[in-house]
Amino acid sequence: MYCGRSSAEREQRRREVAKIPVHKAQVITYLKILNLPLGLLINFNTVLIKDGIQRILNIPKVKSVIPSRR
């Protein structure tokens, strides 16, 4: 049965669907709540596991402090 897409195109689409920004946002939320500096988002739906690992850093926003002039 021909569905119009090659297997490589289907595989690429499946990888794109697996990387939903909601998952990244969830990891960032956990990092902030637990006050952790680094998290890993792992997609197990890849041929090589190293291709599915994404490092996420919890970088706190720094408020700029302008010294007052006296």
Buried (B, 14 or more C-beta within 10 A) or exposed (E): EEEEEEEEEEBEEEBEEEEEEEBBEEBBEEBEEEEEEEBEBEBEEBEEEEEBEBEBEBEEEEEEEEEEEE
